[in-house]
Amino acid sequence: MKVVITDCDHPDVTAERRIFGRAGLDVELADCRTEDDVIAAGPDAVALLTQYAPVTARVLAGLPRCRAVGRYGTGVDNIDVGAARAAGVSLVSVPDYSLEEVANHTIALILAVTRGVVRLDAAVHGGHWDFRRAGRLRRASAQQLGVVGLGHIGAAVARRALALGYAVAGYDPVSSAPSGVRAVPLDEVLAGSDIVSLHVPLTEVTRRMMDDAAFARMRPGSVLVNTARGGLVDTAALARALDSGRLAGAALDVLDPEPPEADDPVLADARIIITPHAAFYSEESLAELKRRVAVGLVAAVRSACTGENRVH
């Protein structure tokens, strides 16, 4: 039986090969970008492991032997979850593997944009030794951080921000607010916060949730931070909010699409700090992700296949 790794931008898949091999599973590493690529790569696959390649209803219909799909990452927005469930295909993801890294990266971006770190660095390298190049800075305890989404990562960001002295308000329709965080409606988070940080999954409901109307509700001179999914933000609306002065800046670890086109205006806007979808990364988190998703897929295949003795 075979596992097809549809796509992977990690340095190697040695750990996955070792885990699958010990379970008696062959491994094929492909370079899929489209539905057709996945179908062509996996006709005899009992499981798929994907990073960005789409696993849609069409893909699943074209791969009837596939009994499990794993994803390198916290979310499954490139997988048709409903179609997988309908087909009896198990899903494996590792939603908490990089909680520490993403929470810390979010705080780093918040501080970078609100403390003028990037502007000051550029000024010094340009020969200007002048703290005023940062613009108007305010202390943390004079500001409110609004956290949209209080799941594991959003809650971790909130706790870190409280430790730094920020007042923290949060919105989540399901999860409870951590101690010290005021739970308020989304409109109140947007209107009352100096910094808004996004920590929600990308769904049809949340796609482009940060549009012109949302930015219009934000406090004048506020800042947006996004380490969740690029599709949450309408970047054209973000540009308009920056140009109008509604927003003073933004810090983005995720974009839509990724990577951006060379002529994407977001790259030329000095008011936006951008990191290349790096919030998840540390040597430890990457190793944990690869190990846990592979182990999870082995367990899913064992459960799905008739006669567990087929997989050792």
C-alpha atoms as a printed R data frame, in Angstrom:
    type eleno elety resid chain resno       x      y       z
1   ATOM     1    CA   MET     A     1   0.000  0.000   0.000
2   ATOM     2    CA   LYS     A     2   1.141  3.502  -0.799
3   ATOM     3    CA   VAL     A     3   1.024  6.977   0.691
4   ATOM     4    CA   VAL     A     4   1.397  9.806  -1.810
5   ATOM     5    CA   ILE     A     5   2.850 13.049  -0.489
6   ATOM     6    CA   THR     A     6   1.208 15.384  -2.988
7   ATOM     7    CA   ASP     A     7   3.477 18.377  -2.306
8   ATOM     8    CA   CYS     A     8   5.907 19.548   0.327
9   ATOM     9    CA   ASP     A     9   8.209 22.556   0.581
10  ATOM    10    CA   HIS     A    10  10.128 21.176   3.568
11  ATOM    11    CA   PRO     A    11  13.828 20.371   3.089
12  ATOM    12    CA   ASP     A    12  13.185 16.612   3.052
13  ATOM    13    CA   VAL     A    13  10.649 13.928   3.991
14  ATOM    14    CA   THR     A    14  13.060 11.563   5.707
15  ATOM    15    CA   ALA     A    15  11.052 11.391   8.931
16  ATOM    16    CA   GLU     A    16   7.818 10.626   7.101
17  ATOM    17    CA   ARG     A    17   9.458  7.927   4.984
18  ATOM    18    CA   ARG     A    18  10.829  6.277   8.121
19  ATOM    19    CA   ILE     A    19   7.455  6.250   9.901
20  ATOM    20    CA   PHE     A    20   5.524  5.054   6.866
21  ATOM    21    CA   GLY     A    21   8.182  2.464   6.074
22  ATOM    22    CA   ARG     A    22   7.996  0.980   9.552
23  ATOM    23    CA   ALA     A    23   4.248  0.613   9.010
24  ATOM    24    CA   GLY     A    24   4.746 -1.236   5.736
25  ATOM    25    CA   LEU     A    25   3.629  1.656   3.567
26  ATOM    26    CA   ASP     A    26   5.424  2.729   0.415
27  ATOM    27    CA   VAL     A    27   5.902  6.470  -0.099
28  ATOM    28    CA   GLU     A    28   5.831  8.524  -3.284
29  ATOM    29    CA   LEU     A    29   6.718 12.223  -3.261
30  ATOM    30    CA   ALA     A    30   4.918 14.168  -6.004
31  ATOM    31    CA   ASP     A    31   4.801 17.824  -7.016
32  ATOM    32    CA   CYS     A    32   1.077 18.480  -7.341
33  ATOM    33    CA   ARG     A    33  -0.507 21.877  -7.870
34  ATOM    34    CA   THR     A    34  -3.927 21.087  -9.322
35  ATOM    35    CA   GLU     A    35  -6.758 18.593  -8.909
36  ATOM    36    CA   ASP     A    36  -5.601 16.787 -12.043
37  ATOM    37    CA   ASP     A    37  -2.069 16.537 -10.647
38  ATOM    38    CA   VAL     A    38  -3.333 14.870  -7.467
39  ATOM    39    CA   ILE     A    39  -5.557 12.441  -9.357
40  ATOM    40    CA   ALA     A    40  -2.687 11.517 -11.662
41  ATOM    41    CA   ALA     A    41  -0.288 10.999  -8.755
42  ATOM    42    CA   GLY     A    42  -2.528  8.931  -6.514
43  ATOM    43    CA   PRO     A    43  -4.531  6.270  -8.382
44  ATOM    44    CA   ASP     A    44  -3.205  3.490  -6.118
45  ATOM    45    CA   ALA     A    45  -2.779  5.558  -2.957
46  ATOM    46    CA   VAL     A    46  -4.424  4.427   0.247
47  ATOM    47    CA   ALA     A    47  -3.617  7.804   1.785
48  ATOM    48    CA   LEU     A    48  -2.603 11.302   0.730
49  ATOM    49    CA   LEU     A    49  -0.428 13.768   2.612
50  ATOM    50    CA   THR     A    50  -0.890 17.290   1.295
51  ATOM    51    CA   GLN     A    51   0.445 20.730   2.044
52  ATOM    52    CA   TYR     A    52  -1.136 23.098  -0.485
53  ATOM    53    CA   ALA     A    53  -2.470 20.808  -3.238
54  ATOM    54    CA   PRO     A    54  -6.279 20.701  -3.413
55  ATOM    55    CA   VAL     A    55  -8.108 17.591  -2.238
56  ATOM    56    CA   THR     A    56 -11.609 18.232  -3.511
57  ATOM    57    CA   ALA     A    57 -14.713 16.127  -4.051
58  ATOM    58    CA   ARG     A    58 -13.508 15.538  -7.619
59  ATOM    59    CA   VAL     A    59 -10.115 14.364  -6.390
60  ATOM    60    CA   LEU     A    60 -11.647 11.996  -3.857
61  ATOM    61    CA   ALA     A    61 -14.035 10.606  -6.464
62  ATOM    62    CA   GLY     A    62 -11.061  9.996  -8.738
63  ATOM    63    CA   LEU     A    63  -9.107  8.168  -6.028
64  ATOM    64    CA   PRO     A    64 -11.513  5.526  -4.699
65  ATOM    65    CA   ARG     A    65  -8.740  3.616  -2.877
66  ATOM    66    CA   CYS     A    66  -7.864  6.614  -0.719
67  ATOM    67    CA   ARG     A    67  -9.013  6.081   2.844
68  ATOM    68    CA   ALA     A    68  -7.196  8.901   4.666
69  ATOM    69    CA   VAL     A    69  -5.889 12.392   3.965
70  ATOM    70    CA   GLY     A    70  -3.356 14.191   6.118
71  ATOM    71    CA   ARG     A    71  -2.314 17.824   5.946
72  ATOM    72    CA   TYR     A    72   0.925 19.510   6.891
73  ATOM    73    CA   GLY     A    73  -0.532 22.334   8.946
74  ATOM    74    CA   THR     A    74  -3.104 23.502  11.435
75  ATOM    75    CA   GLY     A    75  -6.069 23.891   9.083
76  ATOM    76    CA   VAL     A    76  -7.667 21.862   6.332
77  ATOM    77    CA   ASP     A    77  -8.905 24.670   4.076
78  ATOM    78    CA   ASN     A    78  -7.478 23.017   0.920
79  ATOM    79    CA   ILE     A    79  -9.458 19.837   1.674
80  ATOM    80    CA   ASP     A    80 -13.171 19.423   1.047
81  ATOM    81    CA   VAL     A    81 -14.058 18.220   4.534
82  ATOM    82    CA   GLY     A    82 -17.695 17.463   3.676
83  ATOM    83    CA   ALA     A    83 -16.768 15.366   0.660
84  ATOM    84    CA   ALA     A    84 -14.173 13.471   2.692
85  ATOM    85    CA   ARG     A    85 -16.679 12.658   5.399
86  ATOM    86    CA   ALA     A    86 -19.263 11.587   2.841
87  ATOM    87    CA   ALA     A    87 -16.715  9.254   1.256
88  ATOM    88    CA   GLY     A    88 -15.642  7.824   4.598
89  ATOM    89    CA   VAL     A    89 -12.157  9.301   4.267
90  ATOM    90    CA   SER     A    90 -10.406 10.092   7.551
91  ATOM    91    CA   LEU     A    91  -8.729 13.481   7.991
92  ATOM    92    CA   VAL     A    92  -5.513 14.025   9.914
93  ATOM    93    CA   SER     A    93  -4.097 17.420  10.864
94  ATOM    94    CA   VAL     A    94  -1.979 18.754  13.721
95  ATOM    95    CA   PRO     A    95  -3.738 21.923  14.891
96  ATOM    96    CA   ASP     A    96  -1.503 22.679  17.868
97  ATOM    97    CA   TYR     A    97   1.992 21.760  16.683
98  ATOM    98    CA   SER     A    98   3.162 25.385  16.332
99  ATOM    99    CA   LEU     A    99   1.069 27.119  18.977
100 ATOM   100    CA   GLU     A   100   4.104 28.547  20.762
101 ATOM   101    CA   GLU     A   101   5.742 29.726  17.544
102 ATOM   102    CA   VAL     A   102   2.657 31.410  16.068
103 ATOM   103    CA   ALA     A   103   1.758 33.133  19.322
104 ATOM   104    CA   ASN     A   104   5.306 34.447  19.733
105 ATOM   105    CA   HIS     A   105   5.525 35.512  16.079
106 ATOM   106    CA   THR     A   106   2.250 37.394  16.453
107 ATOM   107    CA   ILE     A   107   3.581 39.277  19.448
108 ATOM   108    CA   ALA     A   108   6.798 39.993  17.529
109 ATOM   109    CA   LEU     A   109   4.788 41.511  14.673
110 ATOM   110    CA   ILE     A   110   2.650 43.540  17.072
111 ATOM   111    CA   LEU     A   111   5.758 44.998  18.678
112 ATOM   112    CA   ALA     A   112   7.517 45.502  15.354
113 ATOM   113    CA   VAL     A   113   4.668 47.594  13.971
114 ATOM   114    CA   THR     A   114   3.685 49.450  17.146
115 ATOM   115    CA   ARG     A   115   7.274 50.172  18.257
116 ATOM   116    CA   GLY     A   116   8.409 51.266  14.788
117 ATOM   117    CA   VAL     A   117  11.130 48.614  14.720
118 ATOM   118    CA   VAL     A   118  11.286 48.264  10.939
119 ATOM   119    CA   ARG     A   119  11.179 52.017  10.315
120 ATOM   120    CA   LEU     A   120  13.900 52.670  12.868
121 ATOM   121    CA   ASP     A   121  16.101 49.918  11.449
122 ATOM   122    CA   ALA     A   122  15.727 51.310   7.928
123 ATOM   123    CA   ALA     A   123  16.471 54.827   9.171
124 ATOM   124    CA   VAL     A   124  19.665 53.808  10.955
125 ATOM   125    CA   HIS     A   125  20.871 51.838   7.937
126 ATOM   126    CA   GLY     A   126  20.107 54.924   5.873
127 ATOM   127    CA   GLY     A   127  22.338 57.077   8.075
128 ATOM   128    CA   HIS     A   128  19.672 58.632  10.319
129 ATOM   129    CA   TRP     A   129  20.211 58.221  14.075
130 ATOM   130    CA   ASP     A   130  16.881 59.667  15.207
131 ATOM   131    CA   PHE     A   131  14.219 57.998  17.364
132 ATOM   132    CA   ARG     A   132  11.598 60.308  15.866
133 ATOM   133    CA   ARG     A   133  11.811 58.359  12.618
134 ATOM   134    CA   ALA     A   134   9.525 55.796  14.264
135 ATOM   135    CA   GLY     A   135   6.641 58.236  14.368
136 ATOM   136    CA   ARG     A   136   4.247 58.506  17.302
137 ATOM   137    CA   LEU     A   137   4.726 55.580  19.687
138 ATOM   138    CA   ARG     A   138   2.591 54.646  22.685
139 ATOM   139    CA   ARG     A   139   3.229 52.356  25.623
140 ATOM   140    CA   ALA     A   140   1.576 48.955  25.708
141 ATOM   141    CA   SER     A   141  -0.512 49.711  28.787
142 ATOM   142    CA   ALA     A   142  -2.146 52.616  26.952
143 ATOM   143    CA   GLN     A   143  -3.397 50.349  24.178
144 ATOM   144    CA   GLN     A   144  -5.974 47.621  23.673
145 ATOM   145    CA   LEU     A   145  -5.315 44.484  21.682
146 ATOM   146    CA   GLY     A   146  -8.373 42.952  20.079
147 ATOM   147    CA   VAL     A   147  -8.082 39.220  19.442
148 ATOM   148    CA   VAL     A   148 -10.491 37.810  16.859
149 ATOM   149    CA   GLY     A   149 -10.652 34.097  17.560
150 ATOM   150    CA   LEU     A   150  -9.885 32.751  21.040
151 ATOM   151    CA   GLY     A   151  -8.928 29.191  20.203
152 ATOM   152    CA   HIS     A   152  -5.594 27.774  21.314
153 ATOM   153    CA   ILE     A   153  -3.436 30.255  19.401
154 ATOM   154    CA   GLY     A   154  -5.615 33.319  19.950
155 ATOM   155    CA   ALA     A   155  -5.782 32.580  23.669
156 ATOM   156    CA   ALA     A   156  -1.991 32.156  23.803
157 ATOM   157    CA   VAL     A   157  -1.541 35.526  22.091
158 ATOM   158    CA   ALA     A   158  -3.964 37.128  24.544
159 ATOM   159    CA   ARG     A   159  -2.097 35.775  27.570
160 ATOM   160    CA   ARG     A   160   1.241 37.015  26.220
161 ATOM   161    CA   ALA     A   161  -0.230 40.446  25.507
162 ATOM   162    CA   LEU     A   162  -1.632 40.685  29.025
163 ATOM   163    CA   ALA     A   163   1.822 39.925  30.409
164 ATOM   164    CA   LEU     A   164   3.202 42.840  28.360
165 ATOM   165    CA   GLY     A   165   0.638 45.220  29.825
166 ATOM   166    CA   TYR     A   166  -1.911 45.475  27.014
167 ATOM   167    CA   ALA     A   167  -5.603 45.560  27.787
168 ATOM   168    CA   VAL     A   168  -7.085 42.671  25.804
169 ATOM   169    CA   ALA     A   169 -10.565 42.221  24.398
170 ATOM   170    CA   GLY     A   170 -11.558 39.183  22.390
171 ATOM   171    CA   TYR     A   171 -14.294 37.762  20.224
172 ATOM   172    CA   ASP     A   172 -15.093 34.115  19.590
173 ATOM   173    CA   PRO     A   173 -18.535 32.613  18.983
174 ATOM   174    CA   VAL     A   174 -17.490 29.287  20.542
175 ATOM   175    CA   SER     A   175 -14.383 29.471  22.731
176 ATOM   176    CA   SER     A   176 -14.341 31.120  26.144
177 ATOM   177    CA   ALA     A   177 -12.106 34.100  26.866
178 ATOM   178    CA   PRO     A   178  -9.025 33.451  28.999
179 ATOM   179    CA   SER     A   179  -8.802 35.070  32.408
180 ATOM   180    CA   GLY     A   180  -8.165 38.787  32.087
181 ATOM   181    CA   VAL     A   181  -9.631 39.058  28.578
182 ATOM   182    CA   ARG     A   182 -12.934 40.883  28.053
183 ATOM   183    CA   ALA     A   183 -15.253 38.902  25.797
184 ATOM   184    CA   VAL     A   184 -17.133 41.340  23.555
185 ATOM   185    CA   PRO     A   185 -18.935 41.278  20.173
186 ATOM   186    CA   LEU     A   186 -16.819 41.482  17.030
187 ATOM   187    CA   ASP     A   187 -17.928 45.036  16.246
188 ATOM   188    CA   GLU     A   188 -16.755 46.128  19.685
189 ATOM   189    CA   VAL     A   189 -13.372 44.444  19.201
190 ATOM   190    CA   LEU     A   190 -12.904 46.306  15.922
191 ATOM   191    CA   ALA     A   191 -14.150 49.671  17.177
192 ATOM   192    CA   GLY     A   192 -12.373 49.643  20.539
193 ATOM   193    CA   SER     A   193  -8.942 48.214  19.766
194 ATOM   194    CA   ASP     A   194  -5.680 49.881  18.816
195 ATOM   195    CA   ILE     A   195  -4.421 46.578  17.398
196 ATOM   196    CA   VAL     A   196  -6.591 43.820  15.924
197 ATOM   197    CA   SER     A   197  -5.075 40.346  15.560
198 ATOM   198    CA   LEU     A   198  -6.792 37.603  13.544
199 ATOM   199    CA   HIS     A   199  -6.845 33.986  14.726
200 ATOM   200    CA   VAL     A   200  -9.788 32.328  12.992
201 ATOM   201    CA   PRO     A   201  -9.922 29.535  10.395
202 ATOM   202    CA   LEU     A   202 -10.594 30.324   6.751
203 ATOM   203    CA   THR     A   203 -14.159 29.324   5.867
204 ATOM   204    CA   GLU     A   204 -16.796 30.659   3.512
205 ATOM   205    CA   VAL     A   205 -18.071 32.726   6.445
206 ATOM   206    CA   THR     A   206 -14.693 34.225   7.360
207 ATOM   207    CA   ARG     A   207 -13.289 34.658   3.852
208 ATOM   208    CA   ARG     A   208 -12.581 38.381   3.276
209 ATOM   209    CA   MET     A   209 -14.066 39.160   6.688
210 ATOM   210    CA   MET     A   210 -11.733 42.154   6.806
211 ATOM   211    CA   ASP     A   211 -13.315 44.156   4.011
212 ATOM   212    CA   ASP     A   212 -14.157 47.851   3.566
213 ATOM   213    CA   ALA     A   213 -17.025 47.628   6.050
214 ATOM   214    CA   ALA     A   214 -14.858 45.951   8.698
215 ATOM   215    CA   PHE     A   215 -12.027 48.450   8.278
216 ATOM   216    CA   ALA     A   216 -14.535 51.313   8.522
217 ATOM   217    CA   ARG     A   217 -15.502 50.032  11.984
218 ATOM   218    CA   MET     A   218 -11.907 50.001  13.240
219 ATOM   219    CA   ARG     A   219 -10.502 52.747  15.427
220 ATOM   220    CA   PRO     A   220  -8.756 55.510  13.413
221 ATOM   221    CA   GLY     A   221  -4.992 54.992  13.468
222 ATOM   222    CA   SER     A   222  -5.247 51.342  14.473
223 ATOM   223    CA   VAL     A   223  -3.214 48.380  13.234
224 ATOM   224    CA   LEU     A   224  -4.143 45.000  11.745
225 ATOM   225    CA   VAL     A   225  -2.067 41.849  12.364
226 ATOM   226    CA   ASN     A   226  -2.760 38.568  10.561
227 ATOM   227    CA   THR     A   227  -0.913 35.320  11.237
228 ATOM   228    CA   ALA     A   228  -3.907 33.093  10.456
229 ATOM   229    CA   ARG     A   229  -4.897 32.863   6.769
230 ATOM   230    CA   GLY     A   230  -4.336 35.346   3.951
231 ATOM   231    CA   GLY     A   231  -7.857 34.881   2.661
232 ATOM   232    CA   LEU     A   232  -9.306 36.540   5.759
233 ATOM   233    CA   VAL     A   233  -8.225 39.939   4.470
234 ATOM   234    CA   ASP     A   234  -9.321 41.821   1.358
235 ATOM   235    CA   THR     A   235  -5.939 43.346   0.528
236 ATOM   236    CA   ALA     A   236  -7.454 45.968  -1.777
237 ATOM   237    CA   ALA     A   237  -9.680 47.098   1.093
238 ATOM   238    CA   LEU     A   238  -6.646 47.081   3.389
239 ATOM   239    CA   ALA     A   239  -4.823 49.401   0.984
240 ATOM   240    CA   ARG     A   240  -7.804 51.755   0.942
241 ATOM   241    CA   ALA     A   241  -7.943 51.765   4.753
242 ATOM   242    CA   LEU     A   242  -4.245 52.641   4.930
243 ATOM   243    CA   ASP     A   243  -4.539 55.354   2.283
244 ATOM   244    CA   SER     A   244  -7.514 56.928   4.037
245 ATOM   245    CA   GLY     A   245  -5.695 57.010   7.364
246 ATOM   246    CA   ARG     A   246  -8.191 54.679   9.002
247 ATOM   247    CA   LEU     A   247  -5.301 52.248   9.607
248 ATOM   248    CA   ALA     A   248  -1.795 53.342  10.551
249 ATOM   249    CA   GLY     A   249  -0.189 50.073   9.562
250 ATOM   250    CA   ALA     A   250  -0.450 46.326   9.232
251 ATOM   251    CA   ALA     A   251   1.692 43.255   9.828
252 ATOM   252    CA   LEU     A   252   0.982 40.165   7.759
253 ATOM   253    CA   ASP     A   253   2.528 36.715   7.886
254 ATOM   254    CA   VAL     A   254   0.014 35.342   5.382
255 ATOM   255    CA   LEU     A   255  -1.197 36.582   2.007
256 ATOM   256    CA   ASP     A   256  -3.577 35.487  -0.705
257 ATOM   257    CA   PRO     A   257  -2.070 34.285  -2.979
258 ATOM   258    CA   GLU     A   258   1.236 33.024  -1.643
259 ATOM   259    CA   PRO     A   259   3.775 33.996  -2.695
260 ATOM   260    CA   PRO     A   260   2.482 37.329  -4.002
261 ATOM   261    CA   GLU     A   261   3.097 38.448  -7.562
262 ATOM   262    CA   ALA     A   262   6.159 40.650  -7.958
263 ATOM   263    CA   ASP     A   263   3.969 43.640  -8.836
264 ATOM   264    CA   ASP     A   264   1.526 43.160  -5.933
265 ATOM   265    CA   PRO     A   265   1.059 46.632  -4.378
266 ATOM   266    CA   VAL     A   266   1.266 45.142  -0.890
267 ATOM   267    CA   LEU     A   267   5.001 44.597  -1.422
268 ATOM   268    CA   ALA     A   268   5.631 48.267  -2.127
269 ATOM   269    CA   ASP     A   269   3.732 49.618   0.882
270 ATOM   270    CA   ALA     A   270   6.167 50.552   3.652
271 ATOM   271    CA   ARG     A   271   3.283 50.697   6.129
272 ATOM   272    CA   ILE     A   272   2.880 46.922   5.888
273 ATOM   273    CA   ILE     A   273   5.353 44.538   7.530
274 ATOM   274    CA   ILE     A   274   5.346 41.170   5.752
275 ATOM   275    CA   THR     A   275   6.908 37.853   6.751
276 ATOM   276    CA   PRO     A   276   6.749 34.831   4.407
277 ATOM   277    CA   HIS     A   277   4.250 32.544   6.188
278 ATOM   278    CA   ALA     A   278   6.945 31.886   8.755
279 ATOM   279    CA   ALA     A   279   5.001 32.131  12.030
280 ATOM   280    CA   PHE     A   280   4.713 28.357  12.321
281 ATOM   281    CA   TYR     A   281   8.399 27.673  11.975
282 ATOM   282    CA   SER     A   282  11.030 26.460  14.372
283 ATOM   283    CA   GLU     A   283  13.221 23.402  14.009
284 ATOM   284    CA   GLU     A   284  11.214 21.792  16.792
285 ATOM   285    CA   SER     A   285   7.766 22.629  15.419
286 ATOM   286    CA   LEU     A   286   8.613 21.362  11.937
287 ATOM   287    CA   ALA     A   287   9.914 18.060  13.323
288 ATOM   288    CA   GLU     A   288   6.800 17.703  15.486
289 ATOM   289    CA   LEU     A   289   4.493 18.410  12.566
290 ATOM   290    CA   LYS     A   290   6.117 15.828  10.304
291 ATOM   291    CA   ARG     A   291   6.171 13.158  12.974
292 ATOM   292    CA   ARG     A   292   2.630 13.651  14.230
293 ATOM   293    CA   VAL     A   293   0.934 13.865  10.845
294 ATOM   294    CA   ALA     A   294   2.725 10.716   9.660
295 ATOM   295    CA   VAL     A   295   1.867  8.789  12.829
296 ATOM   296    CA   GLY     A   296  -1.726  9.984  12.561
297 ATOM   297    CA   LEU     A   297  -1.999  8.834   8.957
298 ATOM   298    CA   VAL     A   298  -0.655  5.406   9.833
299 ATOM   299    CA   ALA     A   299  -3.298  5.097  12.563
300 ATOM   300    CA   ALA     A   300  -6.033  6.264  10.179
301 ATOM   301    CA   VAL     A   301  -5.014  3.761   7.513
302 ATOM   302    CA   ARG     A   302  -4.897  0.969  10.056
303 ATOM   303    CA   SER     A   303  -8.380  1.852  11.243
304 ATOM   304    CA   ALA     A   304  -9.813  2.177   7.757
305 ATOM   305    CA   CYS     A   305  -8.335 -0.881   6.104
306 ATOM   306    CA   THR     A   306 -10.044 -4.209   6.514
307 ATOM   307    CA   GLY     A   307  -7.828 -6.367   8.689
308 ATOM   308    CA   GLU     A   308  -5.276 -4.341  10.605
309 ATOM   309    CA   ASN     A   309  -2.666 -7.001   9.937
310 ATOM   310    CA   ARG     A   310  -2.309 -5.516   6.458
311 ATOM   311    CA   VAL     A   311  -0.382 -2.619   8.027
312 ATOM   312    CA   HIS     A   312   2.311 -3.505  10.571
